[in-house]
Amino acid sequence: MLHYALTVRVDPDKTFISGRNRVRFTMLADDTRIRLDLYANLAVDKVLMGHTPLVVERELNAVFISFPETLRKGRTYEIDFH
């Protein structure tokens, strides 16, 4: 990961956070899927690349994101977690 940009709202009374995390990353190999570690108690409502919704799968403390096209080795991309 190259960069995280968090835009969050915190509600301590409800022990709740909401917002967006923009993640910038560079691919290490050509692939159509990436894995990000994210604690299971943090819900993901949607992940977007630009305006395109991406397929998200959860496995315990990991999130797998599938892309409609192959991401290329050495290129940098950005996605938004909501």
LINWOWO-V543909 format. One record per helix or strand of 3 or more residues. SS is the DSSP state (H for helix, E for strand). FROM is the first residue (numbers start at 1). TO is the last residue. If there is no record, write none. Layout:
ss=SS from=FROM to=TO
ss=SS from=FROM to=TO
This chain:
ss=E from=3 to=11
ss=E from=16 to=26
ss=E from=31 to=37
ss=E from=47 to=49
ss=E from=55 to=59
ss=E from=62 to=71
ss=E from=76 to=81
